Amino acid sequence: MFVKVYKKRFQMRNLPKSRLEKFQLTRYCSFRIGLFLFVLLNLTFAEVIAQGGYRITGRFGSGFRFQSTDVWNIEMQYAGNKTVNAYIEATITDVKGRKLIQLTTDAFVLQPGSNSLSSITTTTKTQQYFVQGLPDLEQVYGSLPAGTYIICYQAFCATLDCDGNGAGMLYNEFPECIQILVEPPASLLLSWPEDGAEIEIRRPGFNWIPPMPLAQVPGFNYTHSLYQASKGQTCNEAALMNPPIYRIGGIEQLSLPYPPELDDLDTGKTYCWKVDGFISDIQVAQSEVWRLKVKPVLPEKRNKVVIVPLLVPSTEAYTVSAEDTLIVIFQEDYQKTDTKWIVKLTIDGEAETDDISEMVITPRFTGSGNIYLLPAELIGIKTKRNYMLSIINAKQDVFKTRIIFQ
């Protein structure tokens, strides 16, 4: 193995002259080209430094409050070697790129190196809003509404020739942009139906509490959204993933009656609702997403009260409710005929008057034991008054019992 390697090296040294020269020339040219590119890049970088490039970083503090003039709370690194009179233009947009506000500073002296600006020491020369209602909101609330914003900066010379340094002294090919998040200090609060409530009515109204002081801004309005949650979904998931079964905007009051064009809510299904606050078409407040259900309609339960009328009524009265079902039991001996039985309810101790309620029933049973179920929804019944219930059979026997309605 050693002999083969040594032989290979010997062959390299004894290459034909023409091939060796070509190899050396290639290496030499590659070195010169690399050196040229290195020098060119360094000269270009030096030229940019000489022209006065800059970098901007933000010092915005709390994420819960941000005024438009807070855009001047920045550090500006200036790469030039001479002072220059300059001004800065700042443009605030939303995440969709829609221009919201544009501001410019008064002229100031930009020093080489680090420059610390602030909303207190920097004078705003111009400030222009591009969304109606936004200046009112900022004045009342003391901040831009909650949301994500992009602030882009561009520096310009305040003189035509940049104080003799050349018009391109502050040239940056692209603006310096910073993204900020303004968080909501308080949510819009829902009121009724309560979160997780199981209500009995199938066409409920909705109520909420305004976010203050946002709600004082002229033009502030609400959008109500109602969703149906699928099995296993939370209400937050339903609001993010499902299309609303009903949504209406432009609401100025703090309540929404159940929409007449919407079908009744179904029992057994889970519904979710929320309210968002807007100024113009900018969302500035939002509520939580609350859950509600409609209780199933159950058959009405009645108390059953068994009373036994006698030919000679007892002095004590049965105490019943007007909603009770009275089960009247009495015995008689009779032959099966088509004769009717009469049931009367009169005020005890008074002659039969217009207060009498009377029903006529047909016997359905044979033998001596008969049970009659008498509905108690009788017109004109008054509470805490004694009544006499009378049953007149086919033989005109009168069975009576006293009743007081509580």
ABEGO torsion letter per residue (X at the ends): XAAAAAAAAAAAAABBAAAAAAAAAAAAAAAAAAAAAAAAAAAAAAAAAAAGBBBBBBBAEBAABBBAAAAABBBBBBABABBBBBBBBBBBBBAAGBBABBBBBBBBBBBBEBBBBBAAABBBABBBBABBGAAAAAAAAGBBBBEBBBBBBBBBBABAAGGGAEAAAABBABBBBBBBBBBBABBBBBAOBBBGBBBABABBBBBBBBBOAAAABBGBBBBBBBBBBBBGBBAAAAAAABBBABBBBGBABABBBBBAABBBBBBGBBBBBBBBBBBEABBABBBBBBBBBBBBBBBBBBBBBBBBBBABBBABBBBBBAABBBBBBBBBBBBBBABBBBBBBBBBGBBBBAABBBBBBBBABBEABBBBBBBABBBGBBBGBBBBBBBBBAAGBBBBBBBBBX
